[in-house]
């Protein structure tokens, strides 16, 4: 574990239990999304951004 993450967890350990539980859920959700096979590649993300930009320009 890198130092930044270790420090963040150390600080999070001082939060009230209900906030720690919520943070744990967020971290698990984030990790799950990062591992998802449904994630877009970098090229796909760029294409989505390009099309949204084109759509905004067209509707102006």
C-alpha positions in Angstrom: 0.0 0.0 0.0 1.4 3.4 -0.9 2.0 6.0 1.8 -0.8 8.3 0.7 -3.4 5.6 0.9 -2.1 4.4 4.2 -2.2 7.9 5.6 -5.8 8.4 4.4 -6.9 5.1 6.0 -5.2 6.2 9.3 -7.1 9.5 9.2 -10.4 7.7 8.3 -10.0 5.5 11.3 -10.6 8.6 13.5 -14.1 9.2 12.0 -17.3 8.0 13.7 -18.2 4.4 13.0 -21.1 5.3 10.7 -18.9 7.5 8.5 -16.2 4.8 8.4 -18.9 2.4 7.2 -20.0 4.8 4.5 -16.4 5.4 3.4 -15.8 1.7 3.3 -18.8 1.3 0.9 -17.5 4.1 -1.3 -14.0 2.5 -1.5 -15.4 -1.0 -2.3 -17.7 0.5 -5.0 -14.7 2.4 -6.5 -12.6 -0.7 -6.6 -15.4 -2.7 -8.1 -15.9 -0.2 -10.9 -12.2 0.0 -11.6 -12.2 -3.8 -12.1 -15.4 -3.9 -14.1 -15.1 -5.4 -17.6 -17.6 -2.8 -18.7 -15.2 0.0 -18.3 -14.4 2.1 -21.4 -11.0 2.1 -22.9 -9.1 5.4 -23.1 -9.9 5.7 -26.8 -13.6 5.0 -26.1 -13.7 7.7 -23.4 -12.1 10.2 -25.8 -14.7 9.4 -28.4 -17.6 9.9 -26.0 -16.1 13.3 -25.0 -15.7 14.2 -28.6 -19.3 13.4 -29.4 -20.6 15.2 -26.4 -18.6 18.3 -27.4 -19.9 18.1 -31.0 -23.5 17.7 -29.7 -23.1 20.8 -27.5 -21.7 22.8 -30.5 -24.5 21.6 -32.8 -27.3 22.7 -30.4 -25.9 26.2 -29.9 
